[in-house]
Structures are given as C-alpha cells and as structure tokens.
Amino acid sequence: MPKNSGTAAPTIATGGAAAVTVVCARTVTRAAIGSPTPRGTRTLQPAATAASVMSDHGRMISFPRYLMLPVFAAACVTELPPRPVPPATVPPMQPAPPPPAGQARLVVDVADGPAPVVRVRMAPQQVGNQRYRFEEQNEPFCTPSPCAVDLPFGNVLLGFPRVGQRDVTEVELVHVGPESSVYRRSLSLYQHRHSGLTTWGILATSIGGASAITGTVLLPIGLSDSNAGLTTAGGITLGAGALLIALGVWALRADADTYQPGAIAHFPVAP
C-alpha cells in the first residue's frame, strides 16, 4: 500500500476516471530508547500532521452520519418486478436464402413495437504506456426492429433502448448457436415520479435528523445527571425526530422514480 510522503500514513485511492484520494494521518509521539552514548535522551517530537486532516480519535466524531443512511436509501430508484416474458411468436419477415456455412440467422424483435437496436463492440483505448481501457462503440443493427441478420457462431452484444430514458442503452449478451433463433425482448420501463412529496420528504428527514441528533445528546446527559428536564426534552426530541425521519423516508419512497426491467424470450426457429 502506498504511503503519504508527509505523514507516512496509508493513502487509499478510489473512483474511476477521477480518483478520490483519502489520506489518514495521526500524531505519533516518538519516545527515546535508552542508549549507551553520552549524548543523553532525545526530546519528544510529535510527527507533523497535515492541517486539513482531522485527528483519528473516535470520540471526536462531529456528526453521526449513520443516522442519515435511511434518507439516502429512500432517495434511490424503486425497482419493480420484471415485465412478463413476451410470447414466443415469430415476427413476419421477408423470405431469404439459408445462412452460409458457419453462421446462423438471428431474428431480433421488440415486443413493444419497432425500436432501434444496436450492436455493441468493446474497443480498446490506450490511456498510458502499458494501460488500456475498453469503451463501448455502438453500430446500427436493426433500424428498426424486427430484423434478421446472419452471424457467426458465438456471442454478440446487442443494445436496446429504455423507455423513459432516451440516452440509456441496455446491453444484452446474445448467444448465436448452430440453429437459427428468434430473440424477442420487452423493453425496460423507467418512470419519473417527482412531485411535492419529494420536497416534503427532504424537509421532514432534515428536521427529523436534527431533532434526533439533539435528543441523542440530551437524553444520556439527563439520565446520567438525574436531570428530569433534560431527560424529558431528550426523549421528546428523539422520538419526534425518529417519527419525522420515518415519515420523510416514506414520502421519498412513495415519490421515487420506478424502474421495471424488461424480459426476454429466445427460442430456436427453422431457417
């Protein structure tokens, strides 16, 4: 693991193209070890700590971030059960000669109606002297579906649009075997559902989180000091905060975007 040059602390890099570097440093006191030399003992010298890095004392956590995890979870997209599998019906196609040797005919159809289908190829891109990354490159395949294409045996990546998100392409791995086949797919559905409930949910969870934090602080202090006032105030604020957080999470979940995956029917057919 690489070390930070200033503090000798571990440096952890995460992320994709724009990596985020998190440096953890602590103050270490070096004590002198007895030495027979007549120079005496060394002066205790604390190692330098960067001004932008906090101490790693566990008790100095300024905010219990785990209390806000339900809020972030509620803001996610709600995934619905997949759509029904489309019926195994062959779309009407123009007569064509049999595929050449070593190839099979793949008929691609979209159950929702004509839709553009692309072929996805993974193209290597050099990003350094000895580093490469793969990027998706789309090529027209069906413009629009249904279509019949003769392909060599093996696998092919096909990209289908997503209803509700024009710029999103869902990539599927399709196997081309010795027999001609039909690949029917019902498209995935994405629905935007932001309304007034989202604003109300954000306000409720924010106020509830602040109230819960206040109650978490006041309640233990009141119990330890036998202070009835602080105990009552802490209990009320903690309970009210928890209730507001629950209502806010419910509002965010009820108003969250929905995603329903598509379904696939892949079956052989006589050429």
TARAJO-V223861 format. One line per field, one symbol per residue. burial: 1 if it has 9 or more other ideal C-beta (glycine too) atoms within 8 Angstrom, else 0. Layout:
burial = ???
This chain:
burial = 0001001010100000000000111100000000000000000000101100100000000000001101100100010000100100001010000000001111111110001111110100000000000001010011011111111010011111111000001111010100011111111111000000110111111111111111111111110000000111111111111111111111111011111101111100100
